[in-house]
Amino acid sequence: MPKRIFPAALGFLLGLMLLLTGCAVGTSTIPSVSRSTSNSVPVVAGTEVAPTKSSSLWLQGQGQRRVPDANPPAIRAVSAIMIDARTGETLYQKNADEPRQVASTQKLVTALIVAEQDPLDEPVRVDRRDTNVEPTKVGIRAGELYTRRQLLRAMLVHSANDCAAALARAHSGSIAEFSGEMNRLAQRCGTTCSHFVNPHGLPAQQHSTARDMARIAFRAYHNPDLREAMAMRSYCFRYASGRLCMLEPTNKLLERSPFFNGMKTGYTEAAGKCLVSSYSRGGRELILVQLGSHARYVFDDAQRLIGWAAGS
């Protein structure tokens, strides 16, 4: 080959090799992720998060990771997303930006506010307004004293709405004021399409998305107090009277494997069955959000999809 065309030929061959291997060179920003409308789309790019100081932990996930070669299993959730719990990188998504009610999974926002801003071992006096919630509650009564840690654990393990209401009122003075704090914290997590009006997720004019809930779950996953509470296989709740009650977790994945270690369930007729779950094994840490699923399938679907991503 003549010397004068050798550099051009070499450049052509190098460009062809990069194209075939799908290499990305010198990227310094998180690649954008387009909205998915297919049933199951594995994604190798990072997540869409505005580069703010408050989301610096999430922004560690700027690189790219190869997802498993096999196609992901189909799941029944209307929308879902799976992220790497250490980096925030998106590994799978399905209609991840579709606004939906998220039921009690929004208790993760309530839990974050309490865990980050309130003294957990100081007492809270229950108000009668805190008890006027249905259907899931532990039956705390007006005038009784409980530590925030007790109420927080009952809320996360057993999804107690009365405990959520007591924590919110004690923090802000009213549910309306607390919902404002919920929205501010959600924005600090990097959410772009969330609006909350109560601390427990009972039906109201509020919404979030699978992607936004993953950003909230990511922050909760890295809080030691919440990690401990969400991983509890049961919780012995002591009432002010001294009576003990063993609370069983609503997250049934905790009963299936020690590698499942949280996070939060939810259900209303408007939201369907919702589940935020986390997994850790052999250095692989995952968070999966499923919204609008069916009660009989949600845990099986989570186990299959997490097993696919974990290679187990």
N, C-alpha and C positions, 0 to 999 in steps of 0.2 A: 504494500500500500504506500503511495507517495507520502512523504513526510508532511506536506502542506495540508493534507486532509486528516491526518491521524488525530489531532486534538478534537476535531469535530466529531469523528467517529467514536472516540473514547467518551466524549460528552453524551452522545446519543445513547451509548450502551449503559452508562451510569444512570441516565434518566430513565431508561427502560427498566433497569433493575429496581429503582425506587418505586416506580409505578406498580410493578408486579408485587413487591413486598409490602406496599401500603405504608411506607415509612413517612413519618412527619418529622421534619427537621427544624429545630429552632423555634418551636411554638412557645410563647410566653404567657398566653391567656387561656382561660378555660374555653374549650370549644362549645359552641351553642348546640342545644339539643332540640330538634324540631318536634312538634306535637305528633304523637303517634296515634293512628286510628286503627291499626291492625290488632289482631288478638294477642300477639305475643312478639315483642321486638327486642332482641338483645342489643344493648348499646355499649360501645366501647369508649365513648367520649365522656369527659367530665361533665359536671352539672352546671346549670345556669345559676350563678349567684353573683349579685353585685359585689364588687371588691370593696367592702366596707371593713372597718376595723373590728366591728362586733362579730363579723363572720369569718375571722381569720382562721379559726380552727377548721371550719368547713373548707376553706380555700386551700388547704394542704393537698386536696385531691385534684391537682392540676395536670397530672400525667395521664397516660393511657394504659389500660390493662386489657389483655386479651381475655375475653369471656370464654366459657366452655365451648368446644366445637359443636357439640350436639345441639339440636334445636331445643329450646326451653319447653317444658310441659305446659299444656293449656291450663288456664285457671278460670274460674267462673266470675271473679271480681269484675265489676264494670271498669274500674281503673286501679292501677297498681304501679309500684315502683320498687326496685331493690337497689340499695346502695352499699358500698363498702363502708363499714362503721368506723374505720380508722381514718379514711381519707375523704369520704363523702362522694366518691366517684360513683356514677350511675352505671349499673351492670345490666339492668333490665327495666323496661317500662311498657305500660299499656294505658293509653288515654290518661297520662300522668298529669295533664294540665286541665282536666275537666272539673269545673266547680261542682262540689257535692257537699251535702251535710255529712259530717263525720262522726256523729253520735259521741259516745264517751271517750273516744280516742283523743278528743280535745282536752280531756283532763290532764294530758301531758303538759299543756300550756299552764294550767292551774298549778300543777306540781312544780314546774320550773320556777314560777314566780315565788311560791312559798319556799322552796329549797334554796333559792338564791338570795332572797331578800328578808326572810323572817327567821327569828330564833326558833329552831325546831323543838327545843325542850322547854319552852315557856308555855304556860297554859292558855287555853282559849275557853271562854265561857259560851256555852251554846245558847243561842237566841231562838225564840219560838219560830221565827221566820225560817230558820235553817232546817226545821223539821218538816216544812210544808212542801216536800218533794216526793215524787214517786218515779218508778216503782221500786228501784233497788236502794235500800238503805239499811243501816245497822240498828237504827232505833235509838239514837242518842236523844236526850230530852232537854228541854229548856232549863237553864240554870246549872247544868252539869259542867264540870271542868275536865278537859282533856288536853294533853300536850299536842302541839301541831304534828309532832312525829307520829303519834297514835292515829290522828285523823288522816294524815298523809298516807300511811301504810294501809289503813282500811279503804281509802279511796282507790289506791292503785291495785291492791290485791283483789278486793271484792267489788270495786266500782261503786262505792257507796256515795249516792248523790247528796245525802244529808251532810256527810263529812266534807264534800266539796263545797257546799254552800256555806258551812261554818268557817272553813278556811278562807273563802273569798271575802265574806263579810268582815271577819276579824282583820283581814289585811287592809281592806279599802273602805270599810264602813257600809258598803252597799254592793249589790250585784252589779248595778249599772256602772259604778265607779271601777269595780274590778274588771269588768269587760273591757273598759278602756285600757287598763294595764295589760290585759291579755293581748290586745291588738298591737300595742307598742312593743311588747316582748316578741310577738310573732314577727314583726318587721325587723327586729334586731337579729332574728334567726335567719333572715334573708327571704322571707315569704313575699310573694307578689300578688296572691289572689286569695286572701283569707280575711274573714270578718267574723268575730265571735261576740256573742251577746250574753252568754252565761257560762259558769265554770264547769258544768257537768255534761253538756251536750244534749239536753232534752230539746225536743223540736222547737225551732224558732227560725227567724229570718237570719240565718247565718250559714257560712259555707267555708270550705277550704278545698284543697286539691291533694292528690297523692304526693305530688312533688313537695308542696309546702309542708305537709305532715312529715315527710321524710326529713326535711330541714329542722323541724321542731324536735323530732325523735333523735336526730343526730346530737343535738345539744343536750337533750335529756340523758342520752346514753353515756355521755362524758361527765355526768354529775354523780359522784360516788354515793351520795345519800339516795338518789333516785335509783341508781343501779341496784343497790342493796334491796330496796323496797320492791322493785319490779320483779326481782328474781325469787321472791319468797314463794315457796311451795304451799305455804299456809301461814296464817297469822293469828295468834291468840290475842284477841281484843279484850281488854279489861274495862268493863263499864265502871262508872263512878260509884256504883253500889258495891263493887267488888266482884260481881258476877263475871265469869269468863266465857268467851264464845270463840270457837275455832272457826275462822273465816277461810273458806276454800277459794283458790284463785279462779277467776273467770277465764284466764288464759290457759286453756287445756294443753297447749304445747309444753308447758312446764312439767306436765305429768308424763310426757312421752320420751323425753331425753334430757340428760343433764346439760347438753350443749345448747338447749334453748334457755335463754336467761332474761326474758322480759318480752313485751313491754306493756301494751294496753289493748283491751277489747272494747267494742262498742256495738250497740244495736238500737235502732228505732225503725219503725215502719218506713219513715221517710228516707233514712240513710241506708237501710239494709244492714247486713252484717259487716262490721268493719274490724280490722285487726292490724295492729302494728306489732311486729315480732322481731326479736333479735336472737342472734346465734353466734357462738364463739367456739372454735375448735382448731387446734393446731396452728394458731396464728391467723386463721381466717375468721373475720368478724363481719357480720352482715346484718342489715336492717331491711325488713320488708314491710311495705304498706299495702294493704288490700282494702278497697272501699267498694261498697255496693255488692257484696257477695251474698251467698246463701248460707244460712247457719249450719246446714249439714255438711257443707263442703269446705268451709273456710280454713279449718285447721289442717285437713288433708292436703289442700292446695298449697298451703304455706310450707308444709313439710316436704312436698315434692319439689317445689320451686327452689327452696333453700338447699335441699339435697343436690339439685342440679348445679347450682352456683358453687356449692362447696366441693363438688366432685365426689360426693359420698353416695 
